[in-house]
Amino acid sequence: METALESGSTTRAKARGGVGEDMRAAYFRGNEEIELTDVPTPKPGEGEVLIRVAANGVCGSDRKILRSGFALIPGHEVAGTVVETGPGSKTLAGARVAAYIPIHCGECPYCKKGQGNLCPNMKGLLGWATNGGYAEYMVVPDRNALIMDDRLSFDEAVILLDTIGTSGHALRLSRCWQRASALILGAGPIGIGALAGMKALGVPVVYVSELSAFRRQQVEALGGIPIDPTQESLERRIRADFPYGVEIVFEAVGSPATIWHSLDLVAPGGTVNLVGEHWGKLELERPKLKWMLNDITAIRSFYFTIPEFYENQQMVLEGKLNAKALATHAFPLGDVRAAYDRFASGDTLKVMVKP
């Protein structure tokens, strides 16, 4: 992994050692301005734990608050070590954990099955409704602290959250292991996580459409078939090998054009995973009968279940899933601006920020 960790914030954190009165944190002030400042270190309350952040993954969904500004400390792909526990917490100090972001109730039928992502009483998401991981410390509800295996690195734990967890949940819903062909649109962290998951679950042929030459190289190394859509027709390439389309299309971009491509290139009876975030208006229009006779299943999924985290962790430990390869760059907290610039270049997979 390429790193840039020799900086003041890392040296400062090491020098200070234990939990102090103040901590370093990053704030997104708007217009892509990031401010590093000292703030009081939070204290865990009832049913909460305080973790020393070891790694926070840069996420494309943060771009909108980088532009618009955000009142809280951002960062929602977090792993670290529990250093203090509040009353009623079951997780022990010293535990290495990943932060599960849905703030779920723990009491409803969904939560009792580990489906906190579907909790109807959800109070928002960690790092969005609460202060997040672009800081030296972060408070996490005890039930949201997912225990890491000691053999797992913090980088791998972060990869098991949005990158593999979110994509893997969508793949499980589409029962991808029953399919022989797939197309992934976009090889950013979610798309590349889908490729790693498909290969681990046995999908033999996986095409990946991606603009970045760096990411296409990573696709090939992971067993996918890279396609540069600026150099060849995506539709002609797919239909040359699969005249009726592929059995699964995994849409990881979130643009109207790629969503339309998904519906055009999936085979009759196939499944489209709509995982990319699209926030604007979307109109779907085709000649009559173009899509309506094809028995297409469209799945719009969000995040993952807690049992799936441990299933994915076990796949990493067994060597079936290469999470480490998906973390390509790391920056200290003091260089979070550089981390976002590098991520925006497209020449990365997952970028880590490490306080």
NORFENLIN-V975305 format. One line per field, one symbol per residue. burial: I if it has 16 or more other ideal C-beta (glycine too) atoms within 10 Angstrom, else O. A space follows every 50 residues. Layout:
BEGIN
burial=???
END
This chain:
BEGIN
burial=OOOIOOOOIIOOIOOOOOOOOOIIIIIIOOOOOIOIOOOOIIOIOOIIII IIIIIIIIIIIIOOOIOOOIOIIIIIIIIIIIIIIIOOIOIOOOIIIIII IIIIIOOIOIIOOIIIIIIOOIOOIIIIOIIIIIIIIIIIIIIIIIIIOO OIIIIIIIIIIIIIIIIIIIIIOIOIOOIOIIIIIIIIIIIIIIIIIIII IOIOIIIIIIOIOOIIOIIOOIIIIIIOIOOOOIOOIIOOOIOOIIIIII IIIIIOOIIIIIIOIIIOOIIIIIIIOOOOOOOOOOOOOOIOOIOIOOIO IOIIIIOIIOOIIOIIOOOOIIIOIIIIIIIIIIIIIIIIOIIOOOOIII IIIII
END
